[in-house]
Amino acid sequence: MPADKSEIRLDVLLVNGTLTLILGLALLYLQGMMTNFLFDIIAIVSAIVLSAAAFIMIAIVDFCAAISFGGKRLRDVAFYSLLGVAFAVCGAVVAFGPPEAIQILLVLTIVHGFASGALGFAAARKPAFSRFERIALYSFATASIAVSATIAALAENLDDRSSLGWIGAYLCLVGVKLLFLAGAFGYQRSHPAKLPSPAVN
């Protein structure tokens, strides 16, 4: 029997939000380690490994979510399957792609920020959210676009250390947003008068 849709969505948000926040904090820590050439190499390699591992883990979570629907909600199965494929590809590119992995992460951050901001603005207009939740979603969406625009403007002048800092900060923002959404959906589940709107990843 397929699992409950809202329960799957809540679990995905909690797990992915936690993973993203941990990765963001780890990258910020690694940025602080970059004080000499040796530590720079260690930090960059660690950042690549952690990022690839996190992407693969998020992909696995999304694939598990797709499987949990049991084939009876094709739209949700397709949504989580596509997300899983996207994160799996990102993980593979970061792990086995060109040596400029930090620059690849920077580009992925910019693209994700603009896409996430646009989806955030669309989701905030859904009637399922309270006024406070809408304000928070608009704020997260605005912050995502602002950070992405800033990174895009500075990208040519960023070294690896600065890039890790921006990527880590953005991932922390995304992690907090996903955990906030998990809290919002958890509240909606306990107050069934409101139906949850689609999740924003």
C-alpha positions as CSV (number, residue, x, y, z in Angstrom):
1,M,0.0,0.0,0.0
2,P,1.5,3.4,-1.0
3,A,2.6,5.6,1.9
4,D,0.8,8.8,2.8
5,K,1.7,11.6,0.5
6,S,2.1,14.3,3.2
7,E,4.2,11.9,5.4
8,I,6.6,11.2,2.5
9,R,6.9,14.9,1.7
10,L,7.6,15.7,5.4
11,D,10.2,13.0,5.6
12,V,12.0,14.1,2.4
13,L,12.0,17.7,3.7
14,L,13.4,16.7,7.0
15,V,16.2,14.5,5.7
16,N,17.2,16.7,2.7
17,G,17.0,19.8,4.9
18,T,19.3,18.2,7.5
19,L,21.8,16.9,5.0
20,T,21.9,20.3,3.2
21,L,22.4,22.2,6.4
22,I,25.2,19.9,7.6
23,L,26.9,20.1,4.2
24,G,26.7,23.9,4.3
25,L,28.2,24.1,7.8
26,A,30.9,21.6,6.8
27,L,31.9,23.7,3.8
28,L,32.1,26.8,6.0
29,Y,34.3,24.9,8.4
30,L,36.5,23.8,5.6
31,Q,36.8,27.4,4.3
32,G,38.1,28.4,7.7
33,M,40.8,25.6,7.4
34,M,42.2,27.1,4.3
35,T,45.2,28.9,5.8
36,N,48.0,27.4,3.7
37,F,48.6,25.4,0.6
38,L,48.4,22.0,2.3
39,F,45.2,22.8,4.1
40,D,43.8,24.3,0.9
41,I,44.2,20.9,-0.9
42,I,42.8,19.0,2.1
43,A,39.8,21.4,2.3
44,I,39.0,21.3,-1.4
45,V,39.3,17.5,-1.7
46,S,37.1,17.1,1.4
47,A,34.6,19.6,0.0
48,I,34.3,17.7,-3.2
49,V,33.9,14.3,-1.5
50,L,31.3,15.6,1.0
51,S,29.3,17.4,-1.7
52,A,29.3,14.4,-4.0
53,A,28.3,12.2,-1.1
54,A,25.5,14.6,0.0
55,F,24.1,14.8,-3.5
56,I,24.1,11.0,-3.9
57,M,22.4,10.7,-0.5
58,I,19.7,13.2,-1.4
59,A,19.2,11.4,-4.7
60,I,18.7,8.1,-2.8
61,V,16.1,9.8,-0.5
62,D,14.2,11.2,-3.5
63,F,14.3,7.8,-5.3
64,C,13.0,6.1,-2.1
65,A,10.2,8.7,-1.9
66,A,9.3,7.9,-5.5
67,I,9.2,4.2,-4.8
68,S,7.1,4.8,-1.6
69,F,4.2,6.2,-3.7
70,G,3.7,2.7,-5.2
71,G,3.1,3.8,-8.7
72,K,-0.4,5.1,-7.9
73,R,0.6,8.8,-8.0
74,L,2.5,9.1,-11.2
75,R,2.9,12.9,-10.9
76,D,4.7,12.5,-7.6
77,V,6.6,9.5,-8.7
78,A,7.9,11.5,-11.7
79,F,8.7,14.6,-9.6
80,Y,10.8,12.7,-7.0
81,S,12.4,10.5,-9.7
82,L,13.5,13.6,-11.7
83,L,14.9,15.2,-8.5
84,G,16.7,12.0,-7.7
85,V,18.2,11.8,-11.2
86,A,19.2,15.5,-11.1
87,F,21.0,15.1,-7.7
88,A,22.6,11.8,-8.8
89,V,24.0,13.5,-12.0
90,C,25.3,16.5,-9.9
91,G,27.0,14.1,-7.5
92,A,28.6,12.2,-10.4
93,V,29.7,15.4,-12.1
94,V,31.3,16.8,-8.9
95,A,33.0,13.5,-8.1
96,F,34.2,12.4,-11.6
97,G,33.9,15.5,-13.7
98,P,36.5,18.2,-14.6
99,P,39.1,19.2,-12.0
100,E,37.4,22.5,-11.6
101,A,34.9,21.0,-9.2
102,I,34.5,24.1,-7.0
103,Q,33.6,26.2,-10.0
104,I,31.0,23.5,-11.0
105,L,29.6,23.7,-7.5
106,L,29.5,27.5,-7.8
107,V,27.5,27.3,-11.1
108,L,25.1,24.7,-9.6
109,T,24.6,27.1,-6.6
110,I,23.8,30.0,-8.9
111,V,21.3,27.9,-11.0
112,H,19.7,26.4,-8.0
113,G,19.3,29.8,-6.3
114,F,17.5,31.4,-9.2
115,A,15.3,28.3,-9.7
116,S,14.5,27.9,-6.1
117,G,13.7,31.6,-5.7
118,A,11.3,31.5,-8.6
119,L,9.6,28.3,-7.3
120,G,9.5,29.9,-3.8
121,F,7.6,32.9,-5.1
122,A,5.1,30.6,-6.8
123,A,4.7,28.4,-3.7
124,A,4.2,31.4,-1.4
125,R,1.0,32.3,-3.3
126,K,-0.7,29.0,-2.4
127,P,-3.6,29.4,0.0
128,A,-2.4,26.5,2.2
129,F,0.2,28.7,3.9
130,S,-0.5,31.1,6.7
131,R,0.4,34.8,6.4
132,F,3.5,34.2,8.5
133,E,4.5,31.3,6.3
134,R,4.0,33.3,3.1
135,I,6.2,36.1,4.4
136,A,8.9,33.6,5.3
137,L,8.7,31.9,1.9
138,Y,8.9,35.2,0.1
139,S,11.9,36.1,2.3
140,F,13.6,32.8,1.5
141,A,12.9,33.2,-2.2
142,T,14.3,36.7,-2.2
143,A,17.4,35.7,-0.3
144,S,18.0,32.8,-2.7
145,I,17.9,35.1,-5.7
146,A,19.9,37.8,-4.0
147,V,22.7,35.3,-3.0
148,S,22.7,33.8,-6.5
149,A,22.9,37.2,-8.2
150,T,25.7,38.2,-5.9
151,I,27.7,35.0,-6.5
152,A,27.1,35.4,-10.3
153,A,28.4,39.0,-10.2
154,L,31.5,38.1,-8.2
155,A,32.2,34.7,-9.7
156,E,35.1,35.8,-11.9
157,N,37.0,37.2,-9.0
158,L,36.3,34.4,-6.4
159,D,39.1,32.1,-5.4
160,D,38.4,28.6,-4.0
161,R,38.3,29.8,-0.4
162,S,35.7,32.5,-1.1
163,S,33.7,30.2,-3.3
164,L,33.5,27.6,-0.5
165,G,32.3,30.3,1.8
166,W,29.5,31.5,-0.6
167,I,28.4,27.9,-1.4
168,G,28.4,26.9,2.3
169,A,26.4,30.0,3.2
170,Y,23.8,29.3,0.5
171,L,23.5,25.7,1.5
172,C,22.8,26.7,5.0
173,L,20.1,29.0,3.7
174,V,18.6,26.1,1.7
175,G,18.8,23.8,4.7
176,V,17.0,26.2,7.0
177,K,14.3,26.8,4.3
178,L,13.7,23.0,3.9
179,L,13.5,22.5,7.7
180,F,11.1,25.5,7.9
181,L,8.9,23.9,5.2
182,A,9.0,20.6,7.1
183,G,7.8,22.4,10.2
184,A,5.0,24.1,8.2
185,F,3.9,20.8,6.7
186,G,4.1,19.1,10.1
187,Y,1.8,21.9,11.5
188,Q,-0.6,21.4,8.6
189,R,-0.7,17.7,9.1
190,S,-1.8,18.3,12.7
191,H,-4.4,20.8,11.5
192,P,-6.1,19.0,8.6
193,A,-8.4,21.9,7.7
194,K,-5.5,23.2,5.5
195,L,-4.1,21.1,2.7
196,P,-0.4,21.2,2.0
197,S,1.0,22.7,-1.2
198,P,3.8,21.1,-3.2
199,A,7.2,21.2,-1.6
200,V,9.9,23.5,-2.8
201,N,13.4,21.9,-3.2
